[in-house]
Amino acid sequence: MDLYSLSLKDIAQKIKSKQVTIKEVLDSVYSRIDEKEEVLGAYVTLTKEAAYKKGEELQKKLDAGEAIGALGGVPIAIKDNICTDGVKTTCASRMLEDFVPIYNATVVDRLEKQGAIILGKTNMDEFAMGSSTETSYIKKTKNAWNTEHVPGGSSGGSAVAVSADMAYAALGSDTGGSIRQPASYCSVVGLKPTYGLVSRYGLIAYASSLDQIGTFAKNVEDTALMLNVIAGHDKKDTTSACIKEKDYTKALLNDIKNKRIGVPDAFVKDGINEEVKQAYDNGIKTLEDLGAKIVHIDLDYAKYSLATYYIIATAEASSNLGRYDGIRYGHRSEDFEDLIDLYKNSRTEGFGEEVKRRIMLGTYVLSSGYYDAYYKRAQCVRTLIIEDFKKAFEKCDAIVIPTAPHTAFKFGEKSTNPLEMYLEDIYTVPVNIAGLPGISIPAGFDSKGMPIGIQFISNYFTEENLLQIAYTFEQNTEFNNIKPNI
């Protein structure tokens, strides 16, 4: 078996037991990237020289009997909106195509402290705005299951890197489903933690009250190992929660007997593909067969989540992206006569169409005369959605819904219709609005062989519960063992 195809846990154990060297692991993964990158386009930047240098340092420590950390020598990919010291961080935008941070995001520091090796930066929708990775200024990322189809977004590059064995795990960011939806499209495990569990310091902001760094992994156990490393309080992040550190691998019990799983029947009714719905129903039946108690719940305000999300997210994007003006940093136009021209032309040239659309929407809903009608009302509905979930968790331990209403669509199929594209987030955005943890795991395939994901949602800071349910489902199904033929 090729080293690149092993799980994160298995390769970490082989390195520590000296069955393989770190150089052999890097050789295997980089040869895989060399073989598949031209077809799939998962990476924006590769940090090969730095990776081998770090590998040599870790190998010397290991040979000397020193500890190299929980992820010692394991190659990991990082989404290109997470800052890496001395390595370009572009957000897949012309606006930041030459931006090189002078510091690491906290999550990158934590990974490196535990011995992880950064392979490179992965492609994404520009400034994380999109559901297909088609809005990237740099390149298209293609789905490993069928290269005519999108990988999902905005963290499509990270999802493909893990799906195609071009990384053992990857970091992404999730503002409205940007980890879970591509995880579903690419048949990998995608975790969006509770808001505040993982530091956002060093994540280039899209919508600050919704953004959350999370993980892509080949299985639930690897997800727990990654969460062990990146979770925890960070004094650099004012939204970081003071939660005691946990060992999430202890939650990996193959047992959900008497777990109460909530099913929001009315919410999962319209606009869903029949094959996705069938896989979802089969998933519920599997949970029931494993001893879980199915509880039918109401999420009355969930149907307003999409509208609420796109008002709040665009408003915050308009504010966050105001700093890119051609003066302080970012792309500066060479064609201007005065200050207004400089602002206008720099932003016109630097931002893509989808980013411009969201900035304009956000500026509109924040403008005088419309603030109360849109933004303030959306925040009120947000509170109602949060209350909906609180009531639901009085009746159940977790909620199960589809990750996305359809499987991965073809390139160009939805990009000309933004409204249709936004509807792909219908089942993921409520989690971000409420700040809850959610995980997508493989749950089947459609008749064309494209992956289908199922999503579990748990109460605040109960990732152990979420991981236990996901792990049990994974251990009793075969979908996670099927790999793309590429």
C-alpha positions as CSV (number, residue, x, y, z in Angstrom):
1,M,0.0,0.0,0.0
2,D,1.2,3.5,-0.9
3,L,2.1,5.6,2.1
4,Y,0.0,8.5,0.9
5,S,-3.2,6.4,1.1
6,L,-2.9,5.7,4.8
7,S,-4.9,7.6,7.5
8,L,-3.3,10.3,9.6
9,K,-3.3,8.1,12.7
10,D,-1.6,5.2,10.9
11,I,1.1,7.3,9.3
12,A,1.8,9.1,12.6
13,Q,2.3,5.7,14.3
14,K,4.5,4.4,11.5
15,I,6.7,7.5,11.8
16,K,7.0,7.2,15.6
17,S,7.7,3.5,15.5
18,K,10.4,4.2,12.8
19,Q,8.8,1.8,10.3
20,V,9.1,4.7,7.8
21,T,11.1,7.9,7.7
22,I,9.6,11.3,7.5
23,K,11.4,11.9,4.2
24,E,9.7,8.7,2.8
25,V,6.3,10.0,3.8
26,L,7.0,13.4,2.2
27,D,8.3,11.8,-0.9
28,S,5.1,9.7,-1.2
29,V,2.8,12.6,-0.7
30,Y,4.6,15.1,-3.0
31,S,4.9,12.4,-5.7
32,R,1.1,12.0,-5.4
33,I,0.7,15.8,-5.7
34,D,3.0,15.9,-8.7
35,E,0.9,13.2,-10.3
36,K,-2.6,14.6,-9.7
37,E,-2.2,18.4,-9.1
38,E,-2.3,19.3,-12.8
39,V,-5.6,17.5,-13.2
40,L,-7.2,18.5,-9.9
41,G,-5.8,21.9,-9.0
42,A,-6.1,21.5,-5.3
43,Y,-3.1,23.7,-4.3
44,V,-2.3,27.3,-4.8
45,T,1.2,27.2,-3.3
46,L,3.4,24.3,-2.3
47,T,6.1,24.7,0.4
48,K,8.2,21.7,-0.6
49,E,11.6,23.1,0.5
50,A,10.4,24.2,3.9
51,A,8.6,20.9,4.4
52,Y,11.7,18.8,3.8
53,K,13.8,21.0,6.0
54,K,11.2,20.6,8.8
55,G,11.1,16.9,8.1
56,E,14.9,16.6,8.6
57,E,14.7,18.5,11.9
58,L,12.0,16.2,13.2
59,Q,13.7,13.1,12.1
60,K,16.9,14.1,14.0
61,K,14.8,14.6,17.1
62,L,13.1,11.3,16.6
63,D,16.4,9.5,16.1
64,A,17.7,11.1,19.3
65,G,14.8,9.8,21.3
66,E,13.1,13.1,21.6
67,A,9.3,13.7,21.4
68,I,8.1,15.1,18.1
69,G,4.5,15.8,19.0
70,A,1.1,14.1,18.3
71,L,1.3,14.8,14.6
72,G,5.1,14.4,14.3
73,G,6.1,14.3,10.6
74,V,2.5,14.2,9.3
75,P,2.0,16.4,6.2
76,I,-1.1,18.7,6.4
77,A,-2.6,21.2,3.9
78,I,-3.8,24.7,4.9
79,K,-6.6,26.7,3.2
80,D,-5.2,29.8,1.6
81,N,-7.1,32.3,3.8
82,I,-5.2,31.1,6.9
83,C,-2.0,33.1,7.5
84,T,1.3,31.3,7.2
85,D,4.5,33.2,8.2
86,G,6.6,33.8,5.1
87,V,4.2,31.9,2.7
88,K,1.8,33.7,0.3
89,T,-1.7,33.8,1.6
90,T,-3.9,35.0,-1.3
91,C,-7.5,34.2,-0.5
92,A,-7.5,33.1,-4.1
93,S,-7.9,36.8,-5.0
94,R,-6.0,39.2,-7.2
95,M,-6.4,41.7,-4.3
96,L,-4.0,39.6,-2.2
97,E,-2.0,37.7,-4.9
98,D,1.3,39.0,-3.5
99,F,0.5,39.1,0.2
100,V,3.0,37.3,2.4
101,P,2.1,37.3,6.1
102,I,4.7,37.9,8.8
103,Y,3.0,35.7,11.3
104,N,1.3,32.4,11.6
105,A,-2.4,31.9,12.4
106,T,-2.8,30.3,15.9
107,V,-4.0,27.0,14.4
108,V,-0.8,26.8,12.2
109,D,1.4,27.4,15.3
110,R,-0.5,24.7,17.1
111,L,-0.1,22.2,14.3
112,E,3.6,22.9,14.0
113,K,4.1,22.7,17.7
114,Q,2.8,19.1,17.5
115,G,5.1,18.3,14.6
116,A,2.8,18.6,11.7
117,I,4.5,19.6,8.4
118,I,2.8,22.1,6.1
119,L,2.6,20.8,2.5
120,G,1.2,24.0,1.0
121,K,-1.8,26.3,0.7
122,T,-5.1,25.0,-0.9
123,N,-7.3,26.7,-3.5
124,M,-10.7,28.2,-2.5
125,D,-13.5,30.5,-3.6
126,E,-12.2,34.1,-3.6
127,F,-12.3,35.4,0.0
128,A,-14.3,32.3,0.8
129,M,-17.3,33.6,-1.1
130,G,-18.8,30.8,-3.1
131,S,-20.0,27.2,-2.9
132,S,-18.0,25.6,-5.8
133,T,-14.4,27.0,-5.8
134,E,-15.3,28.5,-9.2
135,T,-14.8,32.1,-8.0
136,S,-11.1,31.6,-7.4
137,Y,-8.9,34.1,-9.3
138,I,-6.1,31.6,-9.6
139,K,-7.5,28.3,-11.0
140,K,-10.4,25.8,-11.0
141,T,-10.3,22.9,-8.5
142,K,-11.9,19.8,-9.8
143,N,-13.7,17.0,-8.0
144,A,-11.7,13.8,-7.8
145,W,-14.8,11.7,-8.2
146,N,-15.5,13.3,-11.6
147,T,-13.4,16.2,-12.9
148,E,-16.3,17.7,-14.8
149,H,-17.9,18.4,-11.4
150,V,-17.1,21.1,-8.8
151,P,-15.6,20.1,-5.5
152,G,-17.9,22.4,-3.5
153,G,-16.7,25.5,-1.7
154,S,-15.4,27.6,-0.4
155,S,-12.8,25.1,0.9
156,G,-12.8,23.0,-2.3
157,G,-9.0,22.7,-2.5
158,S,-8.7,21.3,1.0
159,A,-11.5,18.8,0.4
160,V,-9.9,17.6,-2.8
161,A,-6.4,17.3,-1.3
162,V,-7.8,14.9,1.4
163,S,-10.1,13.1,-1.0
164,A,-7.4,12.4,-3.5
165,D,-4.7,11.4,-0.9
166,M,-2.7,14.6,-1.5
167,A,-2.7,15.4,2.2
168,Y,-3.5,13.3,5.3
169,A,-5.7,16.1,6.6
170,A,-6.4,19.8,5.9
171,L,-7.6,22.9,7.5
172,G,-10.5,24.9,6.1
173,S,-12.9,27.7,7.1
174,D,-16.6,27.4,7.4
175,T,-18.8,30.6,7.2
176,G,-22.0,29.0,5.9
177,G,-21.0,25.4,5.2
178,S,-17.7,25.9,3.5
179,I,-16.2,22.8,5.1
180,R,-19.2,20.5,5.4
181,Q,-20.6,21.0,1.8
182,P,-17.3,20.3,0.0
183,A,-16.7,17.4,2.4
184,S,-20.1,16.0,1.3
185,Y,-19.3,16.6,-2.4
186,C,-15.9,14.9,-2.1
187,S,-16.7,12.0,0.4
188,V,-14.5,13.0,3.3
189,V,-15.2,14.0,6.9
190,G,-15.6,17.8,7.5
191,L,-15.9,19.3,10.9
192,K,-17.1,22.8,11.8
193,P,-16.5,23.2,15.5
194,T,-18.5,25.3,17.9
195,Y,-17.9,29.1,17.4
196,G,-15.1,30.0,19.7
197,L,-13.6,26.5,20.3
198,V,-10.9,27.0,17.7
199,S,-9.0,30.3,17.4
200,R,-9.8,32.5,14.4
201,Y,-6.6,34.6,14.9
202,G,-4.8,34.7,11.6
203,L,-7.9,33.7,9.6
204,I,-8.6,36.4,7.0
205,A,-12.1,37.5,7.8
206,Y,-15.2,37.1,5.6
207,A,-18.0,37.4,8.1
208,S,-16.5,37.6,11.6
209,S,-19.6,36.4,13.6
210,L,-20.0,33.3,11.3
211,D,-16.4,32.3,10.3
212,Q,-14.9,29.2,12.0
213,I,-11.7,27.2,11.2
214,G,-12.3,23.5,11.1
215,T,-10.9,20.3,9.6
216,F,-11.0,17.8,6.7
217,A,-9.9,14.3,7.3
218,K,-10.2,10.8,5.9
219,N,-12.2,9.5,8.8
220,V,-13.7,10.5,12.2
221,E,-10.7,9.3,14.2
222,D,-8.4,11.5,12.3
223,T,-10.8,14.4,12.8
224,A,-10.7,13.9,16.6
225,L,-6.8,13.9,16.5
226,M,-6.8,17.1,14.5
227,L,-9.3,18.7,16.9
228,N,-7.1,17.8,19.9
229,V,-4.4,19.9,18.4
230,I,-6.2,23.0,17.2
231,A,-8.9,23.4,19.8
232,G,-8.4,25.6,22.9
233,H,-8.5,29.1,24.2
234,D,-6.4,31.8,22.5
235,K,-5.8,35.2,24.2
236,K,-5.1,36.7,20.8
237,D,-8.7,36.0,19.8
238,T,-11.4,37.9,21.7
239,T,-14.1,35.5,20.6
240,S,-12.1,32.4,21.8
241,A,-14.0,30.5,24.5
242,C,-12.3,29.5,27.8
243,I,-13.0,25.8,27.5
244,K,-10.9,23.1,29.2
245,E,-8.8,21.1,26.8
246,K,-10.1,17.6,26.1
247,D,-9.0,14.4,24.4
248,Y,-11.6,14.0,21.8
249,T,-10.4,10.5,20.8
250,K,-11.9,9.3,24.1
251,A,-15.3,10.0,22.6
252,L,-14.8,7.5,19.8
253,L,-17.1,4.7,21.1
254,N,-19.0,2.5,18.7
255,D,-22.2,2.9,20.6
256,I,-25.2,5.2,20.2
257,K,-27.8,3.1,22.1
258,N,-30.5,5.4,23.6
259,K,-29.0,8.5,21.9
260,R,-31.8,10.8,21.0
261,I,-31.4,11.9,17.3
262,G,-33.7,14.7,16.2
263,V,-35.2,14.7,12.7
264,P,-36.6,18.0,11.5
265,D,-39.2,16.6,9.0
266,A,-40.6,19.9,7.8
267,F,-37.2,21.4,7.2
268,V,-36.0,18.5,5.0
269,K,-38.9,18.4,2.7
270,D,-38.7,20.7,-0.4
271,G,-36.0,21.3,-2.9
272,I,-33.9,18.1,-2.1
273,N,-32.8,15.6,-4.8
274,E,-34.6,12.3,-4.5
275,E,-31.4,10.2,-4.3
276,V,-30.0,12.5,-1.6
277,K,-33.3,12.2,0.3
278,Q,-33.1,8.4,0.0
279,A,-29.6,8.3,1.3
280,Y,-30.7,10.6,4.2
281,D,-33.7,8.3,5.0
282,N,-31.3,5.3,4.9
283,G,-29.0,7.1,7.3
284,I,-31.8,7.6,9.7
285,K,-32.8,3.9,9.4
286,T,-29.1,3.0,10.2
287,L,-29.1,5.1,13.3
288,E,-32.3,3.5,14.4
289,D,-31.0,0.0,13.8
290,L,-27.9,0.9,15.9
291,G,-30.1,1.7,18.9
292,A,-30.7,5.4,18.6
293,K,-34.1,6.9,19.4
294,I,-35.4,9.0,16.6
295,V,-37.2,12.1,17.8
296,H,-39.2,14.2,15.4
297,I,-38.6,17.9,16.1
298,D,-39.6,21.3,14.7
299,L,-37.1,23.9,13.6
300,D,-39.8,26.5,12.7
301,Y,-37.4,29.3,11.8
302,A,-34.8,27.3,10.0
303,K,-36.5,28.0,6.7
304,Y,-35.4,31.7,7.1
305,S,-31.8,30.8,7.7
306,L,-30.6,31.3,4.1
307,A,-32.1,34.8,3.9
308,T,-30.8,35.7,7.4
309,Y,-27.4,34.4,6.5
310,Y,-26.9,36.3,3.3
311,I,-27.9,39.6,5.0
312,I,-25.6,39.1,8.0
313,A,-22.7,37.6,6.0
314,T,-22.8,40.3,3.2
315,A,-23.0,43.1,5.8
316,E,-20.0,41.8,7.7
317,A,-18.1,41.2,4.4
318,S,-18.8,44.8,3.3
319,S,-17.3,46.0,6.6
320,N,-14.3,43.5,6.6
321,L,-13.3,44.1,3.0
322,G,-13.4,47.9,3.3
323,R,-9.7,47.8,4.3
324,Y,-8.7,46.7,0.8
325,D,-8.5,50.2,-0.7
326,G,-5.3,50.2,-2.8
327,I,-3.5,52.2,-0.1
328,R,-3.0,50.3,3.1
329,Y,-2.3,46.9,1.4
330,G,-3.6,44.7,-1.3
331,H,-3.7,45.3,-5.1
332,R,-3.1,48.9,-6.1
333,S,-4.3,50.1,-9.5
334,E,-1.8,51.9,-11.7
335,D,-4.6,53.7,-13.5
336,F,-5.9,56.6,-11.5
337,E,-6.0,60.4,-11.5
338,D,-7.1,61.1,-7.9
339,L,-7.9,59.4,-4.6
340,I,-11.4,58.3,-5.5
341,D,-10.1,56.8,-8.8
342,L,-7.5,54.9,-6.8
343,Y,-10.0,53.4,-4.5
344,K,-12.5,52.6,-7.2
345,N,-10.0,51.2,-9.8
346,S,-8.1,49.1,-7.2
347,R,-11.2,47.5,-5.9
348,T,-12.7,47.0,-9.4
349,E,-9.5,45.3,-10.6
350,G,-8.7,43.4,-7.3
351,F,-12.1,41.8,-6.6
352,G,-14.0,39.2,-8.6
353,E,-17.7,39.4,-9.5
354,E,-19.0,37.3,-6.6
355,V,-17.0,39.3,-4.0
356,K,-18.3,42.6,-5.6
357,R,-21.8,41.3,-5.5
358,R,-21.6,40.5,-1.8
359,I,-19.9,43.8,-0.9
360,M,-22.7,45.7,-2.7
361,L,-25.4,43.6,-1.0
362,G,-23.8,44.2,2.4
363,T,-23.4,47.9,1.8
364,Y,-27.0,48.2,0.8
365,V,-28.4,46.4,3.9
366,L,-26.3,48.5,6.2
367,S,-27.2,51.8,4.5
368,S,-29.3,54.5,6.0
369,G,-33.0,53.7,5.7
370,Y,-32.4,50.0,5.2
371,Y,-30.4,49.0,8.3
372,D,-33.6,48.4,10.4
373,A,-35.5,46.8,7.5
374,Y,-32.8,44.2,6.7
375,Y,-29.8,43.9,9.0
376,K,-31.5,44.6,12.3
377,R,-34.4,42.3,11.4
378,A,-32.0,39.5,10.3
379,Q,-30.3,39.7,13.7
380,C,-33.7,39.3,15.4
381,V,-34.4,36.2,13.2
382,R,-31.0,34.9,14.1
383,T,-32.0,35.0,17.8
384,L,-35.2,33.0,16.9
385,I,-33.1,30.4,15.1
386,I,-30.8,30.0,18.1
387,E,-33.9,29.6,20.4
388,D,-35.2,27.0,18.0
389,F,-32.1,24.9,18.4
390,K,-32.0,25.4,22.2
391,K,-35.6,24.0,22.4
392,A,-34.7,21.1,20.0
393,F,-31.7,20.1,22.2
394,E,-34.0,19.8,25.2
395,K,-35.6,16.9,23.3
396,C,-32.6,15.3,21.6
397,D,-28.8,14.8,21.9
398,A,-28.1,15.6,18.3
399,I,-29.8,16.5,15.0
400,V,-29.4,14.8,11.7
401,I,-30.0,16.5,8.3
402,P,-28.6,16.2,4.8
403,T,-25.4,18.2,4.3
404,A,-26.4,19.5,0.9
405,P,-29.7,19.2,-1.2
406,H,-27.8,17.8,-4.2
407,T,-24.6,16.1,-5.1
408,A,-21.8,18.0,-6.8
409,F,-23.0,19.8,-9.9
410,K,-21.1,20.4,-13.2
411,F,-18.9,23.4,-13.8
412,G,-20.9,26.4,-15.0
413,E,-24.2,24.7,-14.1
414,K,-25.1,27.2,-11.3
415,S,-22.4,29.9,-11.6
416,T,-24.7,32.1,-13.8
417,N,-27.5,31.9,-11.3
418,P,-26.3,33.1,-7.9
419,L,-29.7,32.4,-6.2
420,E,-29.6,28.8,-7.3
421,M,-26.0,28.6,-6.0
422,Y,-26.9,30.1,-2.7
423,L,-29.6,27.4,-2.2
424,E,-26.8,24.7,-2.0
425,D,-26.1,26.1,1.5
426,I,-29.7,25.6,2.8
427,Y,-28.8,22.8,5.2
428,T,-25.4,24.2,6.4
429,V,-26.1,27.9,7.2
430,P,-28.3,27.4,10.3
431,V,-25.3,25.9,12.1
432,N,-23.2,29.0,11.5
433,I,-26.0,31.3,12.4
434,A,-26.4,29.6,15.8
435,G,-22.7,29.0,16.3
436,L,-23.2,25.2,16.8
437,P,-20.8,22.4,15.9
438,G,-21.6,20.3,12.8
439,I,-19.9,17.4,11.0
440,S,-20.5,15.9,7.5
441,I,-19.5,12.3,6.9
442,P,-20.0,10.1,3.8
443,A,-23.4,8.5,3.6
444,G,-23.7,7.1,0.1
445,F,-23.5,7.8,-3.7
446,D,-26.0,8.8,-6.4
447,S,-26.6,6.8,-9.6
448,K,-23.8,8.7,-11.3
449,G,-21.3,7.7,-8.6
450,M,-21.1,11.2,-6.9
451,P,-20.8,11.3,-3.1
452,I,-23.6,12.1,-0.7
453,G,-23.0,13.4,2.8
454,I,-25.0,13.3,6.0
455,Q,-24.7,16.0,8.7
456,F,-24.9,15.7,12.5
457,I,-25.4,18.8,14.6
458,S,-24.8,18.9,18.4
459,N,-25.2,21.4,21.2
460,Y,-22.6,24.0,22.0
461,F,-19.1,22.6,23.0
462,T,-20.4,19.0,22.8
463,E,-18.0,17.9,20.1
464,E,-17.4,14.6,22.0
465,N,-21.1,13.7,21.5
466,L,-21.0,14.7,17.8
467,L,-17.8,12.6,17.2
468,Q,-19.3,9.6,18.9
469,I,-22.4,9.6,16.8
470,A,-20.4,10.2,13.6
471,Y,-17.9,7.5,14.5
472,T,-20.6,4.9,15.2
473,F,-22.3,5.7,11.9
474,E,-19.0,5.5,10.1
475,Q,-18.0,2.2,11.7
476,N,-21.3,0.6,10.7
477,T,-21.3,1.7,7.1
478,E,-19.0,1.1,4.2
479,F,-19.1,4.5,2.5
480,N,-15.9,5.8,4.1
481,N,-13.9,2.9,2.6
482,I,-14.7,3.8,-1.0
483,K,-12.1,6.0,-2.7
484,P,-12.2,7.9,-6.0
485,N,-10.7,6.1,-9.0
486,I,-8.3,8.8,-10.1
